[in-house]
Amino acid sequence: MATEKLYRVAFICAIIAFVAMFVGFASPFWYKSWTRVFSPFGTIGLWHVCLNGFIKPADPIMKSYVGCWWIHSTEFSEIEHSLQPVWFRFIQAFSIIVLFADLLGMIFSLLYMHEDSRARLYKNRPRMFYINSALMLGAAFLVFLIALVFAEMSNDSGWMPRPWMNYLSWSYGLVVLSGFFSALSGMCLFVLGIVFQDKEENGDPGVSSAAELQARRRELEKQDEVMRSMETLPQAYSGMPYRSYQQQAAHVDRPDQGKAPSMSSLQAYGRPPIAAKPTIAPKPHAPSVAGSQSTRVGESFV
């Protein structure tokens, strides 16, 4: 089914986005120096930094920082603002928001697979799909801002010395990749919301595939044909008296009893005509008043 495949794509993309964002969020390889050159900077992530003799510019005591530490460690209290400028703190905050948005989007997509949770959480399916889509698309937008700002500010020599000796590493790449999958998942969820909203507006919320729609359409066409046949049946006998109509229907329903039905009456009911036995024409008699009034189909016998 089309909606089921679209949901699976959205769910798989949400899982990949969360895993990629989680690994990039926790790993310290956003920005790294080339290993073949000597640099006072080693690697840095959102929460971890490695330095190889870093000295704060214009430091009167010329203190050197060596080793890998948590970025909020007291060891870096003197150079805290140099390692974490304002834009870096905004990236940390945006990354936390993206991580939770991806987590919620993945959980909401997972709960749709279970009937009990779907009955409680997805009572209004279009609205819930729109909410989930907003989470994933919002996460993708924040990832776009994070990637743009970090890539631009990493070239600032006031943050890390000798930026031409450094490069954006794989942790940064995973975060960017999570943004692409978040955007794809959000678009699929948005399309699902539009599809289910259209079905509910048309009074058919249970249909979820084109095959079911086609089957429902064929069923409605059959019902229309039955209704039209029921409407055309009384019209064939609209000008006939009621008693003659009953006698005609009795003859057609029971052709083996009484008088054989005529060809016109059988054609009106859609039955093939019965072959009549050959008869010998009677000898002509003098016309009389009673004989001149022949009984034809459609006239009263009374």
C-alpha positions in Angstrom: 0.0 0.0 0.0 1.2 3.5 -0.8 0.6 5.0 2.6 2.3 2.1 4.3 5.4 2.4 2.2 5.5 6.2 2.8 5.2 5.6 6.5 8.0 3.1 6.5 10.3 5.5 4.6 9.5 8.2 7.2 10.1 5.9 10.1 13.5 4.6 8.8 14.7 8.1 8.0 13.7 9.2 11.5 15.8 6.4 13.0 18.8 7.2 10.9 18.5 11.0 11.7 18.4 10.3 15.5 21.3 7.8 15.4 23.5 10.1 13.3 22.6 13.2 15.4 23.3 11.3 18.7 26.8 10.1 17.5 27.7 13.5 16.2 26.4 15.1 19.4 28.5 12.9 21.6 31.7 12.5 19.6 34.6 15.1 19.8 35.5 15.2 16.1 33.7 18.2 14.8 36.8 20.1 14.0 40.3 18.5 13.8 43.9 19.5 12.9 45.9 17.7 10.3 47.9 14.9 11.9 51.1 15.5 9.8 51.5 19.1 11.0 52.1 20.4 14.4 49.3 22.5 15.8 48.5 23.6 19.4 44.9 22.5 18.6 43.9 18.8 18.4 40.2 18.1 18.2 37.0 19.7 19.5 33.4 18.6 19.7 30.4 20.0 21.5 31.5 18.7 24.9 35.1 17.5 24.5 38.3 19.2 23.5 41.9 18.0 23.0 44.8 20.6 23.0 48.5 20.2 22.2 50.1 23.2 23.9 47.4 25.8 23.3 48.2 29.2 24.7 45.6 31.9 25.1 46.5 35.0 23.0 47.8 37.8 25.1 48.1 35.7 28.2 50.7 37.3 30.6 51.6 34.0 32.2 51.7 32.1 28.9 50.0 29.0 30.3 50.0 26.0 28.0 47.1 23.6 27.9 47.8 20.0 27.0 45.5 17.0 27.0 41.8 16.0 26.4 39.2 17.3 28.8 35.5 17.9 29.2 34.9 21.3 27.7 33.3 22.6 30.9 36.1 21.4 33.1 37.7 23.7 35.6 41.0 23.2 33.8 39.7 25.5 31.0 38.2 28.1 33.3 40.7 30.7 32.2 40.2 30.1 28.5 36.4 29.3 28.7 35.3 32.2 26.6 38.0 31.5 24.0 36.9 27.9 23.6 33.2 28.6 23.8 32.2 31.9 22.3 28.6 33.0 22.0 28.0 31.3 18.7 29.4 28.1 20.0 27.0 28.1 22.9 24.1 28.7 20.6 25.2 25.6 18.6 25.3 23.5 21.7 21.7 24.6 22.6 20.4 24.0 19.1 22.0 20.6 19.0 20.2 19.6 22.2 16.9 20.8 20.7 17.6 18.8 17.5 18.4 15.7 19.4 15.2 15.8 21.4 13.1 16.6 18.3 14.6 13.6 16.4 13.9 11.4 19.5 10.3 12.5 19.7 9.8 12.1 16.0 11.1 8.6 16.1 9.0 7.7 19.1 5.8 9.0 17.6 6.5 7.1 14.4 7.2 4.0 16.3 3.9 4.3 18.3 1.9 4.4 15.1 2.9 0.7 14.5 1.0 -0.6 17.6 -2.8 -0.7 17.4 -3.4 0.3 21.1 -1.1 3.3 21.0 -2.3 4.3 17.5 -5.9 4.2 18.8 -5.1 6.5 21.7 -2.4 8.8 20.2 -3.6 9.0 16.6 -7.3 9.7 17.1 -6.8 12.6 14.7 -4.3 11.2 12.3 -3.8 14.2 10.1 -3.0 16.5 13.1 -0.6 14.0 14.6 1.2 13.5 11.4 1.5 17.3 11.0 2.9 17.6 14.5 5.5 14.9 13.8 6.3 16.5 10.5 6.9 19.8 12.2 9.3 18.2 14.7 11.4 16.6 11.9 11.4 19.6 9.6 12.2 21.9 12.6 15.1 19.7 13.4 16.3 19.8 9.8 16.2 23.6 9.8 18.2 23.9 13.0 20.8 21.4 11.6 21.1 23.7 8.6 21.8 26.7 10.9 24.3 24.7 12.9 26.2 23.5 9.9 26.2 26.9 8.3 27.4 28.8 11.4 30.0 26.3 12.5 31.5 26.0 9.0 31.8 29.7 8.7 33.1 30.4 12.2 35.7 27.6 12.1 37.7 29.7 9.7 38.0 32.5 12.2 41.6 32.6 13.5 40.4 34.3 16.7 38.8 31.1 17.8 41.3 28.4 16.9 44.9 29.3 15.7 46.0 28.5 12.2 42.6 27.5 10.7 44.3 26.4 7.4 45.8 23.5 9.4 42.3 22.3 10.5 39.4 20.7 8.8 35.8 19.7 9.5 35.7 16.1 10.6 33.3 13.2 10.5 31.2 14.2 13.6 30.3 17.4 11.8 29.4 15.3 8.7 27.1 13.0 10.7 25.2 16.0 12.0 24.7 17.4 8.5 23.6 13.9 7.4 21.0 13.7 10.2 19.6 17.0 8.9 19.0 15.5 5.4 17.2 12.4 6.8 15.2 14.6 9.2 14.0 16.7 6.2 13.1 13.6 4.2 11.2 12.1 7.1 9.4 15.3 7.8 8.3 15.6 4.1 7.0 12.0 4.1 5.0 12.6 7.3 3.6 15.8 5.9 2.4 14.0 2.8 0.8 11.3 5.0 -1.1 14.1 6.9 -2.4 15.5 3.6 -3.5 12.0 2.4 -5.4 11.1 5.6 -6.9 14.6 5.8 -8.3 14.2 2.3 -9.7 10.8 3.1 -11.4 11.9 6.3 -12.9 14.9 4.4 -14.3 12.5 1.8 -15.8 10.3 4.5 -13.5 7.4 3.9 -10.9 7.4 6.7 -10.3 3.6 6.7 -9.1 3.3 3.1 -5.3 3.3 2.9 -4.4 2.1 -0.6 -5.3 2.7 -4.3 -6.4 -1.0 -4.6 -8.9 -0.5 -1.8 -10.1 2.7 -3.4 -10.6 0.9 -6.7 -12.5 -2.0 -5.0 -14.7 0.5 -3.3 -15.4 2.3 -6.6 -16.4 -1.0 -8.3 -18.7 -1.8 -5.4 -20.4 1.6 -5.7 -20.8 1.1 -9.4 -22.5 -2.2 -8.9 -24.9 -0.6 -6.4 -25.7 2.1 -8.9 -26.5 -0.5 -11.6 -28.8 -2.3 -9.2 -30.6 0.9 -8.4 -31.0 1.8 -12.1 -32.5 -1.6 -12.9 -35.0 -1.3 -10.1 -36.0 2.1 -11.3 -36.5 1.0 -15.0 -38.6 -2.1 -14.1 -41.8 -0.3 -13.0 -41.5 2.1 -15.9 -42.3 -0.7 -18.4 -45.7 -1.2 -16.8 -46.4 2.4 -15.9 -49.4 2.6 -18.4 -50.9 -0.8 -17.5 -53.8 -1.3 -15.0 -52.8 -2.8 -11.7 -54.6 -6.1 -12.1 -53.3 -6.6 -15.6 -49.8 -5.9 -14.3 -50.2 -8.6 -11.6 -51.4 -11.1 -14.2 -48.6 -10.3 -16.5 -46.0 -10.7 -13.7 -47.6 -14.0 -12.7 -47.3 -15.4 -16.2 -43.7 -14.3 -16.5 -42.7 -15.6 -13.1 -44.5 -18.9 -13.7 -44.3 -19.6 -17.5 -45.2 -23.2 -16.9 -48.6 -22.3 -15.5 -51.5 -20.7 -17.5 -50.9 -18.8 -20.6 -47.4 -18.6 -22.1 -45.9 -15.2 -21.9 -45.5 -13.1 -25.0 -42.1 -12.2 -26.5 -42.5 -8.5 -25.5 -43.1 -9.3 -21.9 -40.1 -11.7 -21.7 -37.9 -9.1 -23.3 -39.0 -6.5 -20.7 -37.8 -8.9 -18.0 -34.6 -9.7 -19.8 -35.5 -13.4 -20.4 -35.0 -15.2 -23.7 -38.2 -15.9 -25.6 -39.6 -19.5 -25.5 -40.1 -21.1 -28.8 -43.8 -21.5 -29.5 -45.2 -24.7 -30.9 -46.6 -24.6 -34.5 -50.3 -24.3 -34.6 -52.8 -24.8 -37.4 -54.6 -21.6 -38.3 -58.3 -21.8 -37.6 -60.9 -21.5 -40.4 -62.2 -18.0 -40.9 -65.6 -17.2 -39.4 -67.9 -14.4 -39.8 -66.8 -11.4 -37.7 -68.8 -10.8 -34.6 -68.8 -8.1 -32.0 -67.2 -10.3 -29.3 -64.6 -11.7 -31.6 -63.5 -8.4 -32.9 -62.2 -7.4 -29.5 -59.0 -9.3 -29.3 -57.1 -9.6 -26.0 -53.7 -8.2 -26.3 -50.9 -8.0 -23.8 -51.2 -4.9 -21.8 -55.1 -4.7 -21.9 -57.4 -5.6 -19.1 -59.0 -9.0 -19.1 -62.0 -7.6 -17.3 
